[in-house]
């Protein structure tokens, strides 16, 4: 990220357990998603937090933090302390896929403009997904052009 100058950042918070996009497949059906309701809620939430700004079209950097609920039972809670790394299902890639599919057309115009990202999974008492999107501006070459 040091090759680019940082621009404005926008933060979005999705309350509840982080969601993973899983497509079900069978021999006769190409694929279907069982996340329609959750995706609709996520789309509405992202749209309201984007506050009528135009969709982002330039190079973007995503920082995603996925916070999963600390278990309720005392025995399981000892293994899952708030702030510790969460190394369990769902896959971090499936969670990112859900975020990408939900934010497309609401926050950014095209997912190919995502030039970099960081993503971490953590235990926490308050399950949520925190997405920070930063606009990147290409570093300008100030050297004279040969001519």
ABEGO torsion letter per residue (X at the ends): XAABBBBBBBBBBBBEBBBBBBBBBBAABAEBBAAAAAAAAAAAAAAAAAGGBBBBABBBBBBBBBBBBBBABAAAAAABBBGBBBBBOBBAAAAAAAAAAAABGAABABAAABABBBBBBBBBABBBBBBBBBBBBBBBBABBBBX
